[in-house]
Amino acid sequence: MALPAGYETRATAVAGGLISYGADVGDGYRRVGRYVGRVLKGEKAAELPVDQATRFELVINLKTAKALGLDVPDRLLALANEVIE
């Protein structure tokens, strides 16, 4: 029996998972780069503020949904950053 599942990273939806919703990895790398730049300019790492993700991405794999016999609502498809067909 196949069960639908949601994941945190885009790569799992691309690899065949039904849906993923999580922080944009590329944006995370850019935020880390800004932190490193501040440390290299002399700021103390312990004094830097905690940085949270602000960009998230929703990826839906329609091929997997079809294989599971699921209908994904058009509203959800419209909200997705990427739809895999």
N, C-alpha and C positions, 0 to 999 in steps of 0.2 A: 504494500500500500504506500503510495507517495503522499507526502505531507508538504504543504506549502510552508516556506520559512522566509523570514526577513533577516537581512544581514547588515553589518555596519559599513563594509567597504564596497566600493564600486566593482572591484575585481571579482567578487563572488557572484554578483549578478551577471557579469560578462561571462563567467565560467559556467553558468547554467542555473544559478539561484533565481528565485522568483523576483525578489525585490531587495533593494538596499537603500538605506538612508543613513547618512553620516556626514561627518565633517569633510570638506573638500581637501584632499591630501595635498594638492599643489599649493593651496592657500596656506596650509600648515608649514610647508617648506619655506614659503616666503616670510612667514612670521618668525620662524627660527632664524632665518638670515638677518632679519632686523635686530633680533636679540643679540646675535653674534657680533654684528656691527657695533652695537652699543657697548658691549663688553670690550671689544677691541679698541674702542675710543676712550676706555678708562672707567666706565661705570662699573660698579660692583654688582655681580650677578645676584647677590642676596638682596639687593635694594631694588631690583627691577620688579615691576608689577606682574602679577599672574596674568597671562594672556589666554583668553578663551576663544574658541572657534566662533566665527560669525557667519561663515559661508558653509552651507550644507547642500548636498546634492541627493536627489531622488532618482534612482535608476530602476526601471521596470523591464523585465524580460518577458515579452509577450509569447515567445516561443515556448518557454517553460509554462506559462499560464495556460496556453492551449493544450500542452501535453498533460497538464493536471485537470483539464476540463473546467477551468475557471474563466469567468468573464470579468475583465478589469473595467470598471466604470470610466466613461469618457472624461469625467471631471478629474479623476486621478491621473489619467494619461496626459491631460492638459497641464497638470502641475509638475509633471516629471521633467527633470533636466535632460534625461536621455531615455529613449524607448528602444529596446532591442527587439527587432522583428525576425 
